[in-house]
Amino acid sequence: MIRMEQRVLGKTGRNVSVVGLGTWQLGADWGEVAESDAFAVLDAAVESGVTFFDTADVYGDGRSEQLIGRYLKGRPDAGVFVATKMGRRADQVPENYVLDNFRAWNDRSRANLGVDTLDLVQLHCPPTPVYTSDAVYDALDTLVAEERIAAYGVSVETCAEALAALARPGVASVQIILNPFRLKPLEEVLPVARAAGVGIIARVPLASGLLTGKYTADTVFAANDHRTYNRHGEAFDQGETFSGIEYGTGLAAAAEFAGLAPEGVTPAATALRWIIQQPGVSSVIPGARSVEQARANSGAAALPPLSPSTLEAVQGLYDRRLRASIHPRW
């Protein structure tokens, strides 16, 4: 088993690997993934030094949580911290974010994962008013007191939502879209999180695969892949798909980004390395549908830091191609 750099995940006080594993792909919305393939991906991640899995109760309606629970039951030595999320299985109205529902949602996740206490539960991109509700945070504190959960955090769509959550003392972590095509959090969120001792979990790190440089205008995604059915936000926030970037614009930006990769380093690994070295990031959580992807993603942790000139070039690319459409929305 490879040893990977560990960082403290904010107010959880727990160490997690700087590259984790996002497990949306193992549940649904990215095409089908066989159970045997899912276990192989989890195993490849652990053997590559990953000690942080991120999941949600809505991924495959619990399938992702169940797969993780069964895998870790057979690997008690893995030392994996599991973050899950709650709220997206119900109608997205603030009235549903109440203690009784939280208890029921958490109890389902505890059963799926096979644990008494959940390591971390994150509000899963709830309606914006939820982030400023005193009653919501009181309920989350109650779940900690009841030992249903060890800590809580939030997953957000916008920087404004992140800042609202960061004002609350009990919030342990903030999960936010952060990648070379999404720079606003660097300016507005990460400095505040560092000052508050709150961990940052960077999601959608490869802009739904755009930053791999492998897609073209002729690429066809499966009908049940969100990159087909949510390009314009038809099913959930548009920012979750290609980071909210229009596909053609994203392809052009990705081609330019690929040219910034150091010799012998893939564009995907370059993007992950860029995220890892942003001050305040606890872990980045790329997904993987294959053993090869899981190993390659984990390998980014061992790369040397990108040069100042490369960081400047990434900023310039964003400013020229993406800032006008991305910065005002998220």
N, C-alpha and C positions, 0 to 999 in steps of 0.2 A: 504494500500500500504506500503510495507516494505521500509525502508530507507537504502540505500547502500552507502558505501564509495564512494566519488567523487574525481576525480583528474583532474587537468587542462590538456586539450589536446593541449599541445604545444603552438604554436603561434596563435591558434584560440582564446585563452583566455577563452574558454568555459569549464565548468565543465562537466565531463561525468562519468558514473558509471564505477567502476574498472572491472566489468564484463559486457560486452555488449552482443549484439546478432548479429551473422553473419547470413545473410539471403540468402545465396546461395541455401540452401536446399529448400527455399520457391519458388524459381524460376524454377530450373531444375538441371539435372545432378546427382541427388541423388535418382531417382525414383519419382513417382508421389506424390504430396501432394495436397489434396483437399483444396479448398478455405476456407471452414469452419475450417479446421484443421489449416491452416496458420493463420487465425485471432485468433484462440484459443492460438496458440504459442505466437503471438505478445502480446496478453493480459496477458498471464501468465508471460512473461518476465517483462512487465511494472509493474504488481502487485508485482513482486519479487524485484523491485527496479531498474530495468534496465532503463537507460536514454540515451542509445547509440545504434543505429541500424546501421549496415554496410551493404550496398547493392551495386549493380552495374547495369549499363544499359544493360548489356549482360545476366544477370541472368533471364532465361526464356524470353529473348529478351524484357525485360522491365516488365515482370509480377511481379517480386519481388518489384520493385519500385512502381508499381501501387497498389499492395496490401498494402504496407506500407502507401502510400498516402491516400488510402481510410480508413484505420484503424485510422490513426492519425486525419483525418478530424472529426471522431466521438469521438476522445479523445483529445481535445485541451488542457486538463489539464495535459496531460502526461509529458510534458516538455522534449520530446525526441529530441536529436541531431541526425540528419541523415547524415551519410557520404555515398556518392555514388562514382562511378568510371566511367571512360570513356576510350574508345579507342579500346576495344576488339571486337566491332561489325564491324570494318573495317579491311581490309587487313593489316597485321602486317609489314608495311614498314615505315621507318621514314618520308617519304614524306607525309604521311597522317596526321601527327601531326602538323597541321597548324591552325591559328586562325579561319578561316571560318568553318572548321570542328568542332573545339572546340565549337563555338557558336551553331552550329546545334545540336551537341550532348548534350550540356547543355540545350538547349531549349526543347529537347525531354524529358530529365530527369525532368526538371521543370514542364512540363505538366504531366508526369507520377506521380510525387510526389505531384502535386497540390500546388506548392509554387512559389513565385516570385524570391527568392534568395536561392540557394542551400547552406546549412551550410558548407559543405566541399566536394570538388571534387578531386579525386585522379587519377593520371595517372595509368592505370590498367596494370601493368607489360608490358610496351611497349618495343619495340626493344631497346637494350642497348644504341645505339648512342643517343636516345632521351634524356637521362638523362644529357647529357653534351651539349645540344643545347641551345645557348643563345636565339634563336628565340622562342623556346618552352616556356621558362620562361617569355619572354616578352609578349607572347600571354596570358599566365596564369595571369600575372599582369593586362592585359587589361580586362580580364573577371571580375576580382575583381573591377576594376575601373568602369565597366559597371553595376556592382551590379547583374550580373548573378550568381556570387558565392561570398560567404563571405570569403573563404579561400581555399587554395589548398595544396595538398600533393601528395605523390607518394606511390604506392604499388610496391614492388620489389621482384625479385626472389633471388638475390645474395647480399652479403654484399658489394661487390664492387659498385653495382648500388646504394645502400643506401648511401654509402659514397659520391658518386658523387652528389646526390641530397642534402645531408646535407651541401654541400659547397655553396648552393644557399640561399640567405637571405630570400627569400619569402616563402620557403617551411615550412609549419606549422606542418606537420606530416609525419611519415614514417610507412608504414604498411609492416610487414615482418614476415616470418614464424619463430616462436619461441616456442619451447616446450622442454621437457626434452630429446628429441631425436634430437634437433637442437640447439646446444650450441654456435656455432660460433658468432652469433650476440652479445652474452654477452661480448665477447672479443673485437670485432671490431666496433660494431655499437652503442650499448647503451651508452657507455661513451662519444662518440662524440655527440650523440643526446642530452644528458643531458647538455653538455657544450654549445650547440647551442640553448638550450631552445626549442627543437623540440620534439613533442609528439611521442611516440611509440605505435602503435596498433599491438598487437600480434595475428597473424592469424594461422590457422591450429593447434590450441593448443592441440588437442588430436590426432594429426597425422592421420587424417581421421578415427578416431575411434579406432586405434590400442591401444592407451593409456587407453581405457576403460577396456581392458582385457577381452572383451566379444567375441572376434573372435577366430576361430580355423582354422586349415588347411582345414576343411570341409565347412567353411562358404561360402555361395553362395550369391553374390551381383547381383542385377538386371542388365539386359543388358544395360540399359540406365543410370547406375550408373558409375561415373568415376572410381570407385574402381575396376570395371571390364574392362573398355575400355582404361584406361590411365595408367596402371601400369608401362609401360615402356616409357611413354611420347608420346604415339601415337597421342594424340589430343592437348595437351598443355604441359607446363613444367612438367617433371616427379616429381619434388619436391612438386607439389600441391597434389599429391596422396601418402598417407602414408609417407609424408615428404621425398619422394624419396628413402625410404628404401625398399629393396627387401622383399617381403611379409613374407617369412619364417624366415628371419633374424629378422624382426619386431615382429613376434609372440614370438620368444624366448626372445627378449629384453623386450617386454611387460609383459611377465610372470615374469621376474625378477623385473621389475618396480612395478608390483602389490604387490610384497612382501615387498616393501618399504612403502606402505601406512600405515599411523597410524591406530591404532585399531578403528574400527567403521567408517572409512573414505574410500570411494570408490577410486579406481585408478584414475578415471576421475577427481574427486574433488581434489585429491592430485596433479595431473598434473596442474590443473588450479590454485591451491594455490601456487604451485612452481613458476608459471609465474607471478602471482600478486605481489609476494615479490621480484622480480628482480628490482633493482634500475633503474628508468627511464621509466618503463612501465606505460603508461597512462590507457590502457584498453586492455582486452583480449576478443576476439569475437568468442566464440564457437557457432556453429550452433545448431539448435534443430528441430526435426521433430515432437515432441510431447510435450504436456503440462508438462509431467513428466520430460522430458529432460531439458526443459527451467527452471523449478524450481530447479532442481538438480544443473544445471550449476551455477545459480545465488547464490545458497547456499554456493558455495566455497568462496565467499567474506567474509563470517562470520567465517570461520575456523581460528584457531590460526596459526601463522607462523610455517612452518616446521622447525625441529631442525637442527642445524649445521651438525649433523651426517647424517641426511637424505640427506641434500644438497650434502655432500661429496660422499654419496653412488650413487646419481644420476650422479655426475661427473664421478665417477669410471665406472659405467655402460656404459656411453657414450664412454669413452676412450677405453674400452675393446671391445665393440661390434660394435660401429658405426662410430667412428671418422675417420677411414681409408677410408670409402666409402663416408661419408657425407661431412666432413670438406673441402676437396679440391674442391668440385663441387659448393657449394653454399656460 
